[in-house]
Amino acid sequence: MRVKFKLVIKKDIINIIIPHFTKYSLLGFKSLQYLIWIKIVNILVLEPKRSLERDNKLDLLIKELSS
C-alpha cells in the first residue's frame, strides 16, 4: 500500500517534518533526496518572492530529485 499526502503549511514543514527527519535520519538514496529537499525548502522560505533566479535554482534542484 502506498500513501501520499501534500503539506502546504510551511510552519508544519519547518517545525515538524524537518526536525523529525533530522532526528531519525533516512538511509541511502532517500537521505540524498532529503538533503536536496531541504535546499528546496530553504529557498522557498528565504526567498518567498518569485524571481527568475529563484525559479531556476528550484528547477535545477527538482531535476536532481527526479534523476
Buried (B, 14 or more C-beta within 10 A) or exposed (E): EEEEEEEEEEEEBEEEEBEEBEEEEEEEEEEEBBEBBBBBBEBEEEBEEEEEEBEEBBEEBEEBEEE
